[in-house]
Structures are given as C-alpha cells and as structure tokens.
Amino acid sequence: MNNSHSFDEQFEFKGKAKTWSLIMIAIGLVGLIIGLVTGNVERTFANLLLNGYYLACVCICGVFFCALQYVAQAGWSASVLRVPQAFAKVLPYAGLILLGIICAGLFITHTGPNEEGKLTTIPYLYKLWALKGVTDTHSENFDAIITAKSGYLNIPFFLIRLVIYLGSYSLLGRLLVKYSNNEDNLGGMFNYNKSFKVSVIFLVIFGFTIPLFAFDTIMSLEAHWFSTMFGWYNFAALWVGGLSVITLTLILLRQGGYMQWVTEDHLHNLGQLMFGFSIFWTYLWFAQFLLTWYANIPEESAYFYRRWEPQFKFWFWLNIVINFLTPLLVLMSRDAKRKVKVLKVACIILICGHWLDYWQMIMPGAVGPQSSWATEIGPIEIFLFIGFAGLFIFMFSMALSKFKSLVPKKHPLLEESLHHHL
C-alpha cells in the first residue's frame, strides 16, 4: 500500500463549500419566515424540534463512534477518526440549539384546543404535559394521566435532564478530541489510555441515558403513550443516521482531494455497519409495531392509529420502505459496499430516510393532520431541513479545519488502519 500521503494536510473551508453552506442556511431562514408569517407557527416549531434533534443525534453519534473504537481497541478506524471527532466538537453548539428550540416551544404560548377541544393557552411544544393547570383538579385542563407522571414530566426537571444528557455527552466528546490532539504532540500511550478510560465512562453514561433522551425529547410529545422499546428504536435511528453522515462525509472529502489514505476497505466497514444496524432498526420498528397491533389495547394502539390516518399512512409505510428495503437491496452484496457511487447514494437515501423517521415520530402528535398526505411535507419542512443541513456543514467544516492534521498521526493503531484490508 502507498504510504506516501502527507499527514500534515489541513482541511480548508473555503470556496464553493462555504458559499453553498451559507446559501443552504439562508434557505432555512426563508423556510422559518414562511412558517411564521403564514400562521403555521406550531408546525414551524415542530420542524425546528425535528431538525434540532436530528442535528444533535448526528453529533452524538460522532462521540459514540469514537468511544466505541477506543473501547473495542479497533485498528481499522484510526485513520478516519478526525471526522467523528469534528462531529464531537460541533455537539455543544448543536445541544444549545436544541435546548433553545425546546425552551422557546415550552415558554412561548398561543390560544388553541386542549385534549377535550376547549380553547385555552397552550405552549407550542409539549402541549400535553406542559399545559398550565394540567395537574390542578379544579382546572379545565386537568389530566389524570399527566398528573400521575408529573413527578417526572415537569418543566424544571425536564430541562435539567436535557442539560445533563447533552452536557455530559459534549464534555466527554471534547475530552476525546483533546486527548487525541495531545497524543499528536506528545506521542506515547498516555493519552491513548486516557481516551480509553473516558470512552468507557461515556459508553456507560450513554447506555443508560440515550433512551431517556429519546423519551424526554420525542416520546413526551404524546405523553399519554409509552413504549419501553422507543428509546432503543431511537438509538438505532441515531446510529444508522450518524453512520450515513460519517460515511458520506468521508466520500466527499476523498473526492475533494483530502484523506486519500481512506480506501474502499474502510468504506466497506462503514457500509457493513450501515447495513447491519439498518436491519437492527427494522427489528425494533417491527417489534414495537407488531406487539402494539397484536395486543390492540386502545391506549397503546392510539399511537399507531394516529399514524394510519390518511394524511400520514403513505409516509408511515414509505418510512419502512426507505430505511429497510434500501439498505437490504442496495448494500447486501460485498461489491455494493465497495463501490463509492453506490455507497454515496445509499448514504443520501438513509440520511433522508431517517429524517422521515423522526418526522413521523413528531408530526402526528405535535401538529396533527393537514389537508392531505401530499401537503404534510411542504416548503416549511424542506427548507428547514436544507437550512439545518447547511448549518451542520458550516459548523462541521469549521471544526474540521481547526485540526492541524486530518489523521491522528501518533495513534498507536494508525499503521494497522493504513494497511487495513478486507
């Protein structure tokens, strides 16, 4: 293998990449303005939550990817770690954006119908449990189910939990980046061993809290319903969506002349992970759906019944088609995972597919049906998705450009990665 690559190259964020990221952000701002001035404020808030959550999940995936490689003492991935490390550097900003959206949705209110159809003052997000008077037996907004959950679902404790989740992920991700940079300067095993210990701590915290993060941020939009599988279903979506972004980023960097040491063997490994965990995502999707359908308990099946309304049913089934059949039919063979063009298309489809997955988790409960299935996804959804994608590209590129080298030059397993062959 050719090892004549320069490991001192730095990524330069300029030219078309910077221009297009700013154009995409501008498109997102146009979508935000359209949503606000056309009276679709509730729909706009739901889309902000959707995209803010997706952005945070992709960045969390970067930290998880790094931690997993350190704990597994994996050698194949050493030369690609700078990309997920840049995701980790973006995570604090993504977390603040998500927290800002949630706080705005909780504290900005409007007049709308409560669960019984009576007009009252409700927040734009989490309107079931954050509604004023929902635990007051003398209020017209009283809800016995929410009252029973109010020890957990109350605004102060809710926000404290989110700060703990996102703060701990961000802190530990930053430490992994710091130790990797120190390793480049000092060499030896000291910083690698510290990275291993931090990764173990992260994985323990992550394993216990990532289901709670999904419960709080997404499932509590429909607080009358509960599924113990929902957290792991969200984890599978986070992992596949994040892997798709990591893989697509590596492909685009290679095409731009960077990271030429990344070979089809590295991409093959990433394609295997995307394929395998897409099947895992499908298993969780099917298990959650089948058990609910078979039991047919009204308070449980209401969640899926809402998604079988005519306005959502097409998107509900399209979700499983995209996120299961695409990786199954496209990425199953060895050759497909080694063809850059095929893998690139699969990444784009899965990124869009898991946006749709989060969309169908959020929109039916947060906004409700529009006039028809064709109007459920319109300019607001598309423009805001493009805007957040541009924001991610901008923040990621800025973070990546700050690394002195695009490879951890003194990583003890770097040679194994450079000679990786399947």
C-alpha positions in Angstrom: 0.0 0.0 0.0 1.1 3.5 -0.7 2.0 5.3 2.5 3.4 8.4 0.8 0.5 10.5 1.9 1.1 13.8 3.7 -0.3 13.6 7.2 0.2 17.3 7.8 -2.5 18.4 5.4 -5.2 20.6 6.9 -8.8 20.9 5.7 -9.5 24.4 4.2 -13.1 25.5 4.4 -13.5 28.0 1.6 -14.8 28.4 -1.9 -17.9 26.6 -3.1 -18.3 24.6 0.1 -18.6 27.7 2.3 -20.8 29.5 -0.2 -23.2 26.6 -0.6 -23.4 26.1 3.2 -24.4 29.7 3.6 -26.9 29.5 0.8 -28.5 26.5 2.5 -28.7 28.3 5.8 -30.4 31.2 4.0 -32.9 28.8 2.5 -33.6 27.5 6.1 -34.2 31.1 7.3 -36.6 31.6 4.4 -38.5 28.5 5.5 -38.6 29.8 9.0 -40.1 33.1 7.9 -42.6 31.3 5.6 -43.8 29.2 8.6 -44.1 32.2 10.9 -45.8 34.7 8.5 -48.3 32.1 7.1 -49.6 31.3 10.5 -48.0 27.8 10.7 -46.2 28.6 13.9 -47.0 25.3 15.6 -45.8 23.4 12.5 -42.7 25.5 12.3 -41.8 24.8 16.0 -42.3 21.0 15.4 -40.0 21.2 12.4 -37.4 23.1 14.4 -37.6 20.4 17.1 -37.3 17.7 14.4 -34.2 19.2 12.8 -32.6 20.3 16.0 -33.0 16.8 17.4 -31.6 15.2 14.2 -28.6 17.6 14.3 -27.9 16.7 17.9 -28.2 13.0 17.3 -25.7 13.1 14.4 -23.2 14.9 16.6 -23.8 12.5 19.5 -23.2 9.6 17.0 -19.7 11.1 16.4 -18.8 10.8 20.0 -20.3 7.3 20.2 -18.3 6.2 17.2 -15.0 7.4 18.7 -15.8 5.9 22.1 -16.7 2.6 20.5 -13.5 2.4 18.6 -11.4 3.1 21.6 -13.1 0.6 23.9 -13.0 -2.1 21.1 -9.3 -1.1 20.5 -10.2 -1.1 16.8 -7.4 -0.5 14.4 -9.2 -0.2 11.1 -10.8 3.1 12.0 -7.8 5.0 13.4 -7.2 7.0 10.2 -10.8 8.2 9.9 -11.3 9.4 13.5 -10.9 13.1 12.6 -14.4 13.2 11.0 -16.4 11.9 14.0 -14.1 14.0 16.3 -15.2 17.1 14.3 -18.8 16.0 15.0 -18.0 15.9 18.7 -16.6 19.4 18.5 -20.0 20.6 17.0 -22.1 18.8 19.6 -22.0 21.6 22.3 -23.4 24.1 19.7 -26.0 21.5 18.5 -27.0 20.9 22.1 -27.5 24.6 22.7 -29.6 25.0 19.5 -31.8 22.1 20.6 -32.2 23.4 24.1 -33.1 26.9 22.7 -35.8 25.4 20.5 -37.2 23.4 23.3 -37.2 26.3 25.7 -38.9 28.6 23.1 -41.5 25.9 22.5 -42.2 25.5 26.2 -42.4 29.1 27.2 -44.0 30.8 24.1 -47.7 30.1 24.1 -50.8 30.6 22.0 -54.5 30.0 22.1 -55.5 26.6 21.0 -57.6 23.5 21.8 -56.7 21.2 24.7 -57.3 17.4 24.6 -61.0 17.9 25.1 -61.2 20.6 22.4 -61.6 23.6 24.7 -59.8 26.7 23.8 -57.0 27.5 26.3 -53.5 28.9 26.4 -51.1 26.2 25.3 -47.3 26.0 24.6 -46.1 25.3 21.0 -44.3 22.2 22.1 -45.1 19.5 24.7 -48.7 20.8 24.9 -50.0 17.7 26.8 -47.8 17.9 29.9 -46.5 21.5 29.9 -50.0 22.9 29.8 -50.9 25.2 32.7 -53.3 23.6 35.1 -52.8 20.1 33.8 -52.3 18.8 37.3 -54.9 21.0 39.0 -58.1 19.1 39.7 -60.1 22.4 39.6 -58.7 23.4 36.2 -60.5 22.6 32.9 -57.1 21.4 31.7 -56.8 18.7 34.4 -55.4 15.4 33.1 -55.3 12.5 35.4 -52.7 10.6 33.3 -50.3 13.5 33.2 -50.8 14.2 36.9 -49.6 10.6 37.6 -46.5 11.3 35.6 -45.9 14.9 36.8 -43.1 13.9 39.2 -41.1 13.2 36.1 -42.8 15.3 33.4 -42.4 18.8 34.8 -40.6 21.7 33.2 -37.7 22.3 35.7 -36.8 18.6 35.9 -37.3 18.1 32.2 -34.8 20.9 31.3 -32.3 19.7 34.0 -32.3 16.2 32.5 -31.7 17.6 29.0 -28.8 19.7 30.2 -27.3 16.7 31.9 -27.6 14.5 28.9 -26.2 16.9 26.4 -23.7 18.4 28.7 -22.1 15.1 29.7 -22.0 13.9 26.0 -20.4 17.2 25.0 -17.9 17.2 27.8 -16.7 13.7 27.2 -16.6 14.2 23.5 -14.4 17.3 24.0 -12.1 15.3 26.2 -11.7 12.6 23.5 -10.7 15.4 21.0 -8.4 17.0 23.5 -6.5 13.7 24.2 -6.2 12.9 20.5 -4.6 16.3 19.9 -2.3 15.9 22.9 -1.4 12.5 21.5 -0.3 14.1 18.2 2.0 16.4 20.2 3.4 14.1 22.8 3.2 10.5 21.3 3.3 7.5 23.6 0.4 5.6 25.2 -0.5 8.1 28.0 -3.3 10.0 26.1 -4.5 6.9 24.3 -5.1 5.2 27.7 -6.9 8.3 28.9 -9.1 8.2 25.8 -9.9 4.6 26.6 -11.0 5.4 30.1 -13.1 8.4 29.0 -14.7 6.2 26.3 -15.7 3.6 28.9 -17.3 6.3 31.1 -19.1 7.7 28.1 -20.5 4.4 27.0 -21.8 3.6 30.4 -23.5 7.1 30.7 -24.7 6.9 27.1 -26.2 3.4 27.5 -28.3 4.5 30.5 -29.3 7.9 29.2 -29.8 7.7 25.5 -33.3 6.0 25.9 -34.2 8.7 28.4 -33.1 11.4 26.0 -35.5 10.0 23.4 -38.3 9.5 25.9 -38.0 13.1 27.0 -37.4 14.9 23.7 -39.7 13.0 21.4 -41.9 10.5 23.2 -43.2 13.0 25.7 -44.8 15.0 22.8 -47.5 12.2 23.2 -47.2 11.8 26.9 -50.3 9.6 27.2 -48.5 6.8 25.3 -45.4 4.9 26.4 -43.2 2.2 24.8 -40.2 0.7 26.5 -38.7 0.0 23.0 -38.9 3.6 21.9 -35.6 4.6 23.3 -33.7 1.8 21.6 -35.6 2.4 18.4 -34.3 6.0 18.5 -30.8 4.8 19.3 -30.8 2.6 16.2 -32.0 5.6 14.1 -29.3 7.8 15.7 -26.6 5.2 14.9 -27.6 4.5 11.3 -28.3 8.2 10.5 -25.0 9.2 12.0 -23.0 6.5 10.3 -24.6 7.6 7.0 -23.4 11.1 7.6 -19.9 10.0 8.6 -19.6 7.8 5.5 -20.9 10.4 3.1 -18.6 13.0 4.6 -15.5 10.7 4.1 -16.6 10.1 0.5 -16.9 13.8 -0.2 -13.6 14.6 1.4 -11.9 12.0 -0.7 -13.5 13.4 -3.8 -12.3 16.8 -2.7 -8.7 15.6 -2.6 -8.4 15.0 1.2 -7.8 11.8 3.2 -6.6 9.8 0.3 -5.5 7.1 2.7 -9.1 6.1 3.2 -9.7 3.1 0.9 -12.6 1.0 -0.2 -11.8 -1.3 2.7 -12.6 1.4 5.2 -15.7 2.3 3.3 -16.7 -1.4 3.3 -16.5 -1.5 7.1 -18.8 1.6 7.3 -21.2 0.1 4.8 -21.3 -3.1 6.8 -22.3 -1.1 9.9 -24.9 0.8 8.0 -26.4 -2.4 6.6 -26.3 -4.4 9.9 -27.8 -1.7 12.0 -30.5 -0.9 9.4 -31.6 -4.4 10.0 -31.5 -3.9 13.7 -33.6 -0.7 13.3 -36.1 -2.7 11.3 -36.3 -5.3 14.0 -37.1 -2.7 16.6 -39.6 -0.9 14.4 -41.4 -4.2 13.6 -41.3 -5.5 17.2 -42.8 -2.2 18.6 -45.4 -2.1 15.9 -46.4 -5.8 15.9 -46.7 -6.1 19.7 -48.9 -3.0 19.8 -51.0 -4.1 16.9 -51.5 -7.7 18.3 -52.3 -6.6 21.8 -54.8 -4.0 20.4 -55.0 -2.1 23.7 -56.7 1.2 23.0 -54.3 3.4 25.0 -51.3 1.8 23.2 -52.7 1.4 19.7 -53.8 5.1 19.6 -50.2 6.0 18.7 -50.2 3.9 15.6 -53.8 4.6 14.8 -52.9 8.3 14.6 -50.2 7.4 12.1 -52.7 5.4 10.0 -54.8 8.4 9.3 -55.0 9.1 5.5 -52.7 12.1 5.8 -49.9 10.1 7.4 -50.3 6.5 6.2 -48.4 6.9 3.0 -45.4 8.4 4.9 -45.7 5.7 7.6 -45.1 2.9 5.1 -42.6 4.9 3.0 -40.5 5.1 6.1 -40.1 1.3 6.4 -39.6 1.0 2.6 -36.7 3.5 2.6 -35.0 2.6 5.8 -35.3 -1.2 5.4 -35.6 -2.1 1.8 -32.9 0.4 0.6 -30.1 -1.0 2.7 -31.4 -4.6 2.2 -31.4 -4.4 -1.6 -28.6 -1.9 -2.2 -26.0 -2.8 0.5 -26.3 -6.5 1.0 -23.6 -7.6 -1.5 -19.9 -7.1 -0.9 -19.4 -5.3 -4.2 -22.0 -2.7 -3.4 -20.3 -1.7 -0.2 -17.0 -1.2 -2.1 -18.5 0.9 -4.9 -18.2 4.6 -3.9 -21.1 5.8 -6.1 -23.5 3.1 -4.8 -22.5 3.8 -1.2 -22.8 7.5 -1.7 -26.4 7.1 -3.0 -27.3 4.8 -0.1 -25.9 7.3 2.4 -28.1 10.1 0.9 -31.2 7.9 0.9 -30.7 6.8 4.5 -30.0 10.4 5.7 -33.3 11.5 4.2 -35.0 8.3 5.3 -34.1 8.8 9.0 -35.2 12.4 8.7 -38.6 11.0 7.6 -38.4 8.5 10.5 -38.0 11.4 13.0 -40.7 13.3 11.1 -43.3 10.6 11.6 -42.4 10.3 15.3 -43.0 14.0 15.8 -45.6 15.5 13.5 -48.7 13.4 14.1 -48.6 14.2 17.8 -47.2 17.7 17.7 -49.2 19.2 14.9 -51.8 16.7 13.6 -53.0 16.1 10.1 -53.1 18.7 7.3 -55.5 18.6 4.4 -53.9 15.5 2.6 -50.8 13.3 2.6 -49.3 15.4 -0.2 -49.3 18.6 1.9 -47.9 17.0 5.0 -44.3 17.6 3.7 -44.2 21.1 2.1 -41.9 24.1 1.8 -41.5 24.6 5.6 -40.3 21.0 6.1 -38.0 21.0 3.0 -36.5 24.5 3.6 -35.8 23.9 7.3 -34.2 20.6 6.6 -31.9 22.2 4.0 -31.1 25.0 6.4 -30.1 22.7 9.2 -28.1 20.6 6.8 -26.2 23.8 5.7 -25.7 24.8 9.4 -24.2 21.4 10.1 -21.9 21.6 7.1 -20.8 25.0 8.2 -20.1 24.1 11.8 -18.5 20.7 10.9 -16.2 22.2 8.3 -15.1 25.0 10.7 -14.4 22.4 13.3 -12.5 20.1 10.9 -10.4 23.0 9.6 -9.1 23.6 13.2 -7.3 20.3 13.3 -3.6 20.5 12.5 -3.8 17.2 10.7 -6.6 15.2 9.2 -5.3 12.0 10.8 -4.2 11.2 14.4 -0.6 10.9 13.4 0.6 9.2 16.6 -2.4 7.0 17.2 -0.8 3.6 18.3 -3.0 1.7 15.8 -2.6 4.0 12.8 -0.3 1.7 10.9 -3.0 -1.1 11.2 -5.5 1.3 9.8 -3.3 2.4 6.9 -2.7 -1.3 5.9 -6.4 -2.3 6.5 -7.5 -4.9 4.0 -10.7 -7.0 3.8 
